[in-house]
Amino acid sequence: VGTITLVGARLIKRIQRKKLDSQVRESELLMEKAEVLVSIDHGQLGKVRIYYGDSIIDRYAKAEDPGDSYTVGSEVKVVSITDEYVIVSDKE
């Protein structure tokens, strides 16, 4: 019984490690296209959805140029990342 428990525990740890390794790193989101979910108005926070492989990632977002604004459904690109939100632009 003890051996089975030990083997089971190690198997669970290995699976959990694999799941952690398969998570998307924030740096991988740079230059990815995103769809605006909540409008981004002149320096205010909005929200975007990023499709990365099989993952769908929603993040708070601000425009790179505080004078820009993006309506719901606009396509933007992630140009920078902070701890709290991504910075987006529609400029090439």
ChimeraX attribute file (.defattr): number of C-alpha atoms within 10 A of each C-alpha:
attribute: neighborCount
match mode: 1-to-1
recipient: residues
	/A:1	5
	/A:2	7
	/A:3	8
	/A:4	9
	/A:5	10
	/A:6	11
	/A:7	11
	/A:8	12
	/A:9	11
	/A:10	12
	/A:11	12
	/A:12	12
	/A:13	12
	/A:14	11
	/A:15	11
	/A:16	11
	/A:17	11
	/A:18	11
	/A:19	10
	/A:20	9
	/A:21	10
	/A:22	8
	/A:23	9
	/A:24	14
	/A:25	9
	/A:26	12
	/A:27	9
	/A:28	9
	/A:29	20
	/A:30	16
	/A:31	14
	/A:32	14
	/A:33	19
	/A:34	25
	/A:35	19
	/A:36	23
	/A:37	20
	/A:38	18
	/A:39	19
	/A:40	24
	/A:41	16
	/A:42	15
	/A:43	15
	/A:44	14
	/A:45	17
	/A:46	22
	/A:47	19
	/A:48	30
	/A:49	20
	/A:50	19
	/A:51	15
	/A:52	14
	/A:53	7
	/A:54	6
	/A:55	10
	/A:56	10
	/A:57	13
	/A:58	16
	/A:59	17
	/A:60	17
	/A:61	27
	/A:62	28
	/A:63	25
	/A:64	19
	/A:65	12
	/A:66	12
	/A:67	10
	/A:68	16
	/A:69	19
	/A:70	22
	/A:71	14
	/A:72	14
	/A:73	14
	/A:74	16
	/A:75	17
	/A:76	23
	/A:77	22
	/A:78	22
	/A:79	18
	/A:80	18
	/A:81	16
	/A:82	9
	/A:83	6
	/A:84	8
	/A:85	17
	/A:86	24
	/A:87	20
	/A:88	28
	/A:89	21
	/A:90	17
	/A:91	8
	/A:92	5
